[in-house]
Amino acid sequence: MGFETIVTAIAALINLVLVLIALNRWQNPIYRAFILMSTSLFVWNFFATFRIYLQKAYGLVEDLRNYDLLTPGVAESWYLNRLENMGAVFIASTALHFTLNMIDRKDKVHTTLLKIAYLISFLLLLSLATDFYPSLLWSQIVTVFMYPLLFYSLYLFLWKYRSSPSPLERNRLRYILSGGVVAIGGGLSEGLSNFDIPTPDIANIANAFYALIILFAITRHRLLDIQIVFHRALNYFILVSLLAGIFIFISSLGISLKLLSILVLFTAGLIILFYQPLKEKVRFVSSQLVLRGKYDYQKTLRNFAKAMDELDDVERMLQLLLATVKQKMGIERAFLVRTNQSREYGVSPHLTRWFENQGNPLVREELESEIRMGNLTPERRKNLTYIHDSMKKEGVEVAVPLYTKDRSMGILILGVKTSRDIFTGDDLALLSLLANQAGSALRSQEMQEEIRRADRLRSLGEMATGIAHEIRNPLGSIKGSAQILQSEVGKSEFLNIIVEEVDRLDSVVSEFLDFARPMNPKPKPEDIENIIHTTLQLIEKEGSLKSVKVEKSFSSDLPYVLVDKGQMKQVFLNLFQNAIQAMPGGGELEITGRCNPQTMNLVLQFTDTGSGIPESDLRKIFEPFFTTKEKGIGLGLSIVQRIIEAHKGTIQVESQVGKGTTFTITLPISNEK
């Protein structure tokens, strides 16, 4: 078997592998066009391998047109040539198809050009069954059709490479351009020979180099994002080849069948015993082959987990996470944002909201690829486009949620790599595991704070109950005495003050008792939009007087929720009053409601355009007796939080001084009505 035959066979095999590992993304138009192009190249190389081998075997070293059909091997070679051209006639049209999808050119002119190219390819395919093939004119027509399209496809890639602002995209396009130049330049030698221009026939060799360049780009630079599939396939290929080699070696020893059976059973036992460590070793070797110079994935995890165990300070743990990521991956810009700090760090709230039910990393360029798919709903396309534009504006290449149980504790924000390399599948898997460990640490800290707060609340509740009862009894006597005096001596300004102040003190005592009383809601399926509407009516006059405009936006399919109607009114009334008080000069209160079907929660947001809350106060606002108001006692939001938690919900706050505050409430959805 000659060198050209071996190289052509390798090209066919690589193109087949590219087809198989891209099939799982068939729905994506970019992958679909890539599969069609690789299939055309595979068919061409596959049958060319047998033709070249046959011609070498029969000594047919010249153009087949120079031989008579009765010459041994000529008829068979022409038949194989006809089969290989079934793939060759589609190479140019599928290459243009892949190019237009890759650079996102879908205007009318290029769409029409692509349709014409496919039409010509199908006509050439049909002509293979006629007497017109294998005339020299047929080969010349194919050459004139193919190479202008291929050169134009190369030009489009070059234009995209020069105009793209993304270093990562330019890195990908560089490999496609390199492979294209090699393949088209080598293939041109065969095309020129059809016009009696003497050139060496290196088309199949050039195609093999093209396939190797694309394969290298997939394994090292995540071209088309199918590297992880290839990596797994390589792991199992090495493992199966190793095991097959052992059995072939044993079988070739020429020993008796009985001894052979014993050796096979013994070897099988060793394989079962050492399969897992062998698999890990193979994985390591394949990683070194595919990702030479990269970090050791498992070693990084072990070292990070060990360092985390030695730290008891969460902030130091998070600093360790950032240091590990920046060092191992060479990230220019990396920082970590807690969920309630997104605005402070300039991160879009839409990005943090996206991770409420997303546990996987978000890669900006993958998001761009998904947006370009044709099978997205208008709403999803709009959401993805907004997220993509936010990431691009903020210089975010990858966002990884610190996900734990059912919610995100924060986001790990990453910029580009210093090498301008692409984030590999192993990069993303490692980032997810590191982020999950950090998320668990944050959740553990949060639970400890909740336990301490519960203990503090219980103590305060017991104290408040005792004090409230001791105060309420004499207050009743004072008020009653003042009212008797009013009836005897008539209206008096001082007596009015006594009654008003007693009422005020009584309301304070009532708040103490509400705070101390266990929250035992009696939930029923309720229409939350209706509860909000009726509560707004209670403060409508106060809001109008202070020029506060209320905007409501609720999803049309808003579900019922299990709540205690009276307690939820208390929650909403407190939030509305706080918002109005935060906008003494007027403003806007926006109320939104939407359903999160994946977490089975209703999400309510209350956003005002008021003065905002300083960062130093933000962490204390739910603590009992914390207040910045002159006449407040600081129990309102504590009671709100207790009511929401009694309903198995959550309440979070985001705020920027001078811009406003947003309270986000999640409540479980009811399946009843």
C-alpha positions, 0 to 999 in steps of 0.5 A: 500500500503506497503513501498516497493510498495511506494518506487518502485513507487517513483523510477519509477516516478523519472526515468520518470521525468529524461527521460522527462527533458532530451528529449530536448537534444536527439541529444547529445549522452550522453543525448541519452544514459542517456534517454535509461538507465532511460527508462529501469529503469522506465519500470522495476520499473513501472511494479514492482510496480504493481507486488509487490502490487498484490503479497502483496494483494494476500499474495504471500510472497515467490518466485513465483516459489514456487506457482502453476500457479492456485494459485490466483494472481500467473499468473497475477504476472508472467505476470507483472514480464515478463513486468518488465524484458523487462526493466531489460534486457537492464539496463546493456547495456544502463548503459555501453552505458551511461558510455562510452559516459560520459567518452568519450571512443569510441575505437574499443574494447569498441564499440564492447563490447557495440554492444555485450551487446545490442545483448545479451539484445535483445536475452534476450528480445526475450526469454521472449516470450519462455518457457525458461522464467521463469526458474531459469536458465534464471534468473541466465543467466541474473545475470551473464550477467548484474552484470559484465557489471555494475561493469565494468561500475562502474570501468570506472567511478572510473578510470575517477574520479581518472584521471580527472584534473577537480574539476568540473568533479570530483564533477559530477562523485562523484554523479554518482559513489555514485548512481551506488554503491547504485543501483548495491549493492542493485540490487546484493541482487536480483541477489544472490538470483537466486543462492540460496544465502539468501539475503534481496530483496532491489533492488527496494529500492536501485534503488529509492535511486539511482534515488534520488541521480541523481535527487539531482545532477541535481538540485544542481550540474547541472549534465547533464545541465538539472537543469533549465528545472527541476527547471521550471517544479517544479515551474509549478508543485507546482503552479498547485498543489496549485491551484488544492488543492484550488478547491478540498478543495472548492469542498469537503465543501458539499455546494450547486451547486449555492454557489459552482459556486459563490465560484469558480468564486470568487477564479478564480478572486483572482487567476487572480489578484494575479497570478503573485505575487503568481508565483514569490513566488512559484519560490522563494520557489522552488529555496530555495528547489532546491538551498538551501543556494544560493543567492536570484536571484531577490534580487541580480539583484535589489541591483546591478541595484540600485547601478549602478544607483548611480554611474556615473563612468564606472570603478567603475561600472565594479568594482561593477560587479566583486565584486558582482559576486565574493561575490555571487558565490564564484569565486576564479578568476574573471576579466573583459576585454574590447574588445580591451584589450584582448591581454594585459590581456593574453586572446586569441583573438580567444575568443574575436572574438567568442563573436562578434556574440555570446550573451550567456555565454560560459561554458568550460565543456559544450563546451567539451560536445558539441565537443564530439557530433557526428554531428558537421561539421569539421570546427565547431569542429575545432573552438570549440576545439580551444576555449575550449583549450584556455579556459582550458590553461588560467584557464577560466571556464566561459566567459560571453560577455558584449553584447549590441545591435549588438556587445560585449563590453568586456568579464567577465572572471571567474575561478572555484568556491571556493566550486568547485561547478558547475555553475548552470542555475540560475548562468548563467542567473544572469551572463548574466543579470549583464553583459548586464547591464555593457555592456550597461554602457560601450556603454553609455560611448562610445556614450558620447565619440563619441559625444564629439569627433564629436563636437571636429572634427567639430570645428577642421574641421571648423578651418582647412578649414579656415587655409588651404585656407589661406595657400594654396593661398600663397603657390601657389604663392611661388611655381610659383615664384620658378619655374619661377626663375628656368627657368630664372637662371637654376637649383638651389639646393635652388630653388629645396628645395623651390619647394619640401617643397612647395609640402610637405606643399601642401600635408599637406594642402590637408590632412587638407582639406580631414579631414575637408571635409564631408565624403559622400561616393558613395557606390556600390557593390564592390569586397573588395579582388580586392580593397585590391589587387590593393592597395597593388600594390601601395606599393609593391616596398616600402614593398619589399625594407623594406623586408616586406612579405604580406600574404593574406587569404580570405574566398572562399565565400567572399561577395560583400560590399557596399563601395566607391572604392576610399575612401576604397583605401585611407583606405587600403593605410594608413593602409599598409603604417603604417604597413610598417613603423612599421617594418623598419627591415622587418616583415610580414603583414597578411591580412584576410577576412571572413564573419560573416553571423549572423551580416551580416558583412564582417570582415577584419583584418590587422596584422603586426609584428612590434613594436606595440603601447604602451597602453598609445597611443592606445586610442589616435591613432584615435584622430586628430593630434595625432602622434608619427612620426617625419614628421606626422601630425596625421590625417591619422587614423582619416580620416580612421575612418571617412571613415569607420564610413561613410560606417556604419562600425567599426574599432578597434585596438589591439596591444602589444609592441614588438609583433605587431598590429591588425586593425579589420574593419567590413563593411556591406554586400551587397546582390547585385553584 
